[in-house]
Amino acid sequence: MDLDAVRTFVAAADAGQFQGAAAELAVTQQAVSKRIAALERDLGVRLFTRTARGARLTVDGQAFLPHARELLRVAERADASVRPGRRALRVDVVNRRIAAAVLLQEFYREYPRIDLDVVTLSGDVDAAVAALQAGTVDATFHAVPGPAHRLPEGIGAARVIDEPHELLVGPRHPLADAGSVTPAALVGHRIRMPGLAPGTEWAAYYDELAAAFGLTIDVVGPIFGNEALLAEIAESPTVSTLVGAGSWYMWPDAYDLRRIPVRGPAPIYPMSLLWRLDNPHPGLDRLRSYAVAKYAAPACEVWTPAWVRRPGATPGRSLPR
């Protein structure tokens, strides 16, 4: 259906005359008549009856008017959904519980007038970069592994989060009353992390962490969700897991779970903000500046895997050492 004709019909209905519609739309009265005549031919009905005072809606015209208004509203929403500056800034946070989601919520609190569309894409950094290239999202938070990993030309990246770890245990775990633990103290303890898909950057991180300190990270078994894992940890004297210090987790008070900082050194999971360099969305520059300004390197002794680079990146090239 010709939306210009629909828009002309609504303008004429509101004005009660073709001349008024022509003035509102900045076209000639003849153009208004032609558009409405074409719309009437398409619909097979008369929409207006000409009178001495102008144009009056027929019964069919009255029936069509609310649908015509809805067509224009839908067209406006469709246009706004893809036009930079009018549509929401689409940001992939990977998981709504992790530090990236926390940072994005803090950004929104500071800049509430920037509309956000928060999404959680499944897949690793390569899938996220493909989404950036396709325009599915405007930005994404991921660790960028290496050393041979190279970002495609046209993709920018900046290190924005260094997240320490905490050990999550139940009240009967041997480490439950510790104020902090070292990675060496975790040797021999069962750390449950189901769902570490091989080939992803997070699997690469925990593989290197386990190898560096001789840890036992158990990834075997089906994924029943975080709620099931938290219940298992609460009941078990041996099962634990690693969580990000800035990540959100909630559980019933009866679980009495403990979050214990891992220090000496503190393993750090690095996350970068990635974006397409030619993306014109005005909210993207604000998000990037905010995230980079919020970056703070941990003050304590840290451990990072070999593929972690210094904060920042040269857009469109390999992340530097």
N, C-alpha and C positions, 0 to 999 in steps of 0.2 A: 504494500500500500504506500502511496506517495505521501511521505510525511509533510512535505510542503503544502500539499492540498489539505491534509488533515489540520495542519496549523492554521491555514487560511479559513477553513470551516469554523474552527473554534473562535478565531478572531471575529469573524462575521457574526457568529451567534452571540458573542459577548457585546459587540457594538450595535447589533440590531440593524445593520445596514452594510452594504458592500463598500461604500465610500469610507466609512470609519475603519473598516478592516484594512483597506488600502493604505490609509494614513498610518495606521499602527505598524504595518509590515513594510512600509516604505516602497510600495509597488503601485502600479497603476490600477485603477478600478477595473479596467479591461482584464488585467492579469488575474485579479480576484475572481471575476466571472468565469474565466477560462479554467482556473484551478477547480472551482466548485463544480462546474459542469463536468469536468473530467472525473471528479470523485463520484458524482451522481451516476455517471455511466458505469464506472467500476462497480458500484454498489447495486445498480439497477433500481434505484428509488430516487424520488425527489426529496431534497433535504430542506429547501426553502420555498416559500411562496412569496412572490414579490407583491408589495403593497405600496400605497401612496406614501407611507411613512418610512419605507425601507424594505427589509426582508424579515419574514417571520418563519420560524422553524415549523416544518410539518410534523406530523406524528412520528414519522420515521426519523426525521432530524432530531427530535427530542430524545428518541430512543438511542440514537447513535452518539449524542453529545457526551455522556459520561465515559463511554468507551474511547472516544476520541481524546478526551483529556488524559485518560490512563495511558493511551499509546504515546502521547507526548511526554508524560512523566517517565515511562519506561525508557524511551529514547534518551532522555536527559540522564537517567541513571546509567545507561549503557555507555554513553559518551564519557561521563565522569569516571567510570570504572577503569578506563584505560588512558585517560589524558593526564600526563604529568602535571602536577600542580593542582589538579582537581580530584584525582583519585587518592586513596589512602596509600601510604608508603608500606610496601609489603616486605616484611622482614622474617627470615627463617631463624628461629632460635633453637632448632634441633629437638629440644625437649623443654617443656614449660616449667620444669623444676630446677633447671640448672642456672648457673651464674649469668649466662647470656640473657635469659628471660628476666632475671632480677635487674640487670643493667638496663634493659629496654623499658621495664616498668618505671625505673627511676628517671629515665629520659622523658617518658611521657608525663610524669608528674611535673617535670620542669618545663616541658613544652606541650601542654595539653591541647593546644590549637593545631598541632600536627596530627592528622588522622593516621592511625596505624592499623595495618592488617597483619596480625601476628600469626605466623604459620609454623608448622613443624613438618618439614620434609623428611621422608625416610631416605636413607642413603648416606654415603660418605662424602668427602670433600669433592671428589670428581663429579658426583651426581649434583652436588650443590652448585659447582661452577657451571655445569651444563644448564641448570635452572637459571642462573644469572645471565648466561649467554642467550637463552631463549626468551628472557624477559618475564619468566614466571615469578621471580622475586627481584626486589631491588637490592637486597643485602642479605648476607648470611653469616653466621658465626661458626667457625670451624678451626680445628688445629690443622696446620698445613705441614704434612710430613715430608721427609727428605731422606738423605741429602740430594737425591737425584730428581725429586719432584719439582716440576716446573709449571708455574701457572701460565695459562694461555695469554697471548698478547691481548691487551684490552681489559684485563682483570687486575684490579688493585687490591692490595691487602695491607693491613696494619695490625700489629699485635695490640690487643686491647684488654686482655684478661690473663692474669697469672693466678690460677686458683690452687691453693694448698689443699691437702687431703685431710680427712678425718676418718678414724676407724669407728664404725657403728657396731656396737655390741649390745647384747642383752645383759640383764643383771647378774646372771650366773656365769658369765664369761670370766676367765682368769684375769683379763685386763680391765674389767668393768670399773674398778676404782682408781685406775691410773689417771694422773693429771695430764699426761701426754705420753706418747710412745715413740720410739725410734723405729725406722724401718727394720733394723736388725732384730728388734724385739718381736717382730711379726713372723719371724721364721718359725715354721712348724705349725702355725695357726692356719685354719681353713678360711680363706677369704672367698666368699661366694659372689660371683659377678656373672650370672647367666645373661646371655644375649650379646656377648662381645663377638660380633660377626667378623670372621677372618677377612683380612684385606682392608678393613676400615682403619682410619687414623687412630681411633680410640683403642682398637685391638693392638695396633703397633705400639702404642704408648704403654699399655699394661704388659705386653710381652717383654718390652725392654725393662720396665720396672721390676718385673718378677725375676728376670735374668740378673739384673744388677744387684739385687739383695737376697736372692735365693728364696723368694716368696712362693707360696702355693696359692695360685688364683684359680678357682674352680669355675669353669664356664660351661660344664656339662649339664645337660638336662633341659627340659622344656621351660619356656618363659611363661610364668603364671601372673606376672605383674609385680610391681613394687609392693603392693599390699601383702601379697603372699610371702614375699621375701622378708618383709619386716616382721610378719608373724612367726616365720621360721627362726629368725634371729632372736626374737623375744623368748622363744621356748627352748632354745638350744644353748648348752654351755660351751659349745665349740665353734659355732658358725658366726662369722662376722662379714662385713663388707666395707668397701671404701666409698666414701661420698665426698663431693666437693664441699669445701668449707662455706661457700656462698650459695649452696643449693638448698632448695626447700624440700623438707620431708615432714609429714605429719603422721602420727600414730596415736592410738588410745593411751591414756595415762597408765593404764594397767600394764602396758608393755615395759615401762621403765627402761627404755633404751638409752644408751649413753653415746654421745659424740665426743670422741677423744682426738685431739690434735696429733698429727704425725709430724714429728720434728727430729732434727739432728741426723741427717738433713730432712727438710720438708720436701716431699715430692710435689712438683708443680705441674699442673696441666695447663698448657698454653693455648689460648684461643685468639684467633684473628678475626677481624671484620673484613669480609670480602665484598666487593662491589664491581660493577661494570663501569669503566672509566667514562663512557659516553652517555651514561644515564643522566637525563636532565632533571629528574625529580628534585624540586627545591628542598624537600625535607631530608634528602640523602646527605648533602653537605653538612647540615646541622647535626645529624646523627653521627656522622664520621668524626666531626670536630669534638662532639661531646664525648664519644667513646675513647678517642685518643687522649683527651685531657684527663679522663678518669683513670687512665692506666697508672698503676703504681706497682713497682717491683717489690716483692716481699723483702722485709728487712732482715729476716733470719737466713741462716745457711740453707740453701736449696739444692735439690737434685732435679735435673731435667734430662730427658733423653738426648742422644747424640744429634738428632735431627732438629732440635730446637734452635732457632736463630735469635739474634738480638731483636728487641722490639722495633717495629717499623718494617717497611718493605719498599722496594722500588716497584712502583706499579707496573704490572705486565711482565715482570721478569722473575727469575728465581729469587726466593727469599734469601737474603744474605746471611752469612754466618755471624 
